[in-house]
Amino acid sequence: MSTRKQYEKMFAAYPDVVQMDQFRVMLGGITEAAALKLLEQGQIKFFFIHRRHLIPKVCVIEYLLGVNRISKEVPLAEQTPGK
């Protein structure tokens, strides 16, 4: 089970505010388009300063905790057996 402390330990080497490349790595190497979509949809808080996206590490962790909570609450669709 992923907890805040586990994520804090996992991301300890990252600065308190990460840039786009670091952010993408923290989320498993997602594409820049996918990262921008998360930011633009407001799923993760960020700052846009001097044409740079700056994302607080704590916001990335909060997002990951929320995603894990939602994925555990949504049951998998039951598969219908083949005929």
Number of C-alpha atoms within 10 A of each C-alpha: 4 10 11 13 10 12 18 14 9 11 16 11 8 14 11 13 17 19 17 15 14 16 22 17 11 19 14 8 13 13 13 13 9 12 17 15 13 14 16 12 9 10 14 20 18 20 14 9 8 7 7 11 18 19 21 18 24 18 16 22 21 16 17 19 15 13 12 14 12 11 10 10 9 8 8 8 6 6 6 6 5 4 3
